[in-house]
Amino acid sequence: MIDTIKIGMPHLNFNGLDPVWLFKTLGDRHWSMLNDVTAVNKDNQRLYASFFGCEVNFNRGQDFFKENSELSFQSNIFKFNNQIYRSTHAISVGDNIATATFDSIFVKKDLVSGTLIKDEPISNGRQIDQIDTVFLDEHKRIKRELGNLDCSDFNKITFSPELYFNGVKILYFANYLNLILLNEYLTFDKILDPLKKINIYYFKNIEVTDDVYGKTIQKDDDTYETILLSNNKAIAYCLTKR
């Protein structure tokens, strides 16, 4: 399934195209292409498409996208298995084409604990092209390597849950990136260069009352690594290239 739209006047931030807005836009496109997948389980409980790995390559850079740029989005959806789906996106402005890949798994919200649990939607027989690779191995490897963490050398990140959580009290996936960019600023006390590439992996949701901590290090001249932590467990891991 290929879906194409055009958007005039994209949302910008200090460095160009706002990556949080882009994640929200692509997340919505991912979800809309799954609208024929029945998002309930065998017990008729509501399921949600929860992202576990995303990659955006801005090609010429975040700053290539300007005011009054018209963006053309061409998107496709693929099935890895009954739970996992991948969307791919080409975002064009002029002769620059940025690319994005988003992987999601279906989860339900436990009615007692509020935790998210993997589950399988009821199949409706719709044919979606199969794909044989997703970010699953990288996700498992990074989560295993991070293990238990000590927040003593992390920044405590203060934010308003009202702005970051969605209507079902799940930390909206694009706002993990918001927290990552905030922690980069807290760490270096300046706005970094425009983004070239983002790789982000999501490990767990948090409660509205949970504290969040972040640690960013500069790995080389243009690469920054950020870990978001809550209750001594990593909730997200991100590499940004600038």
Secondary structure by P-SEA (a helix, b strand, c coil): cbbbbbbcccccccccccaaaaaaaaaaaaaaaaccccccccccccccccccbbbbbcccccccccccbbbbbbbbbbbccccbbbbbbbbbcccbbbbbbbbbbbbbccccccbbbbbbccccccccccccccaaaaaaaaaaaacccccccccbbbbbccccccccccccaaaaaaaaaaaaaaacccccccccbbbbbbcccccccbbbbbbbbbccccbbbbbbbccccccccccccc
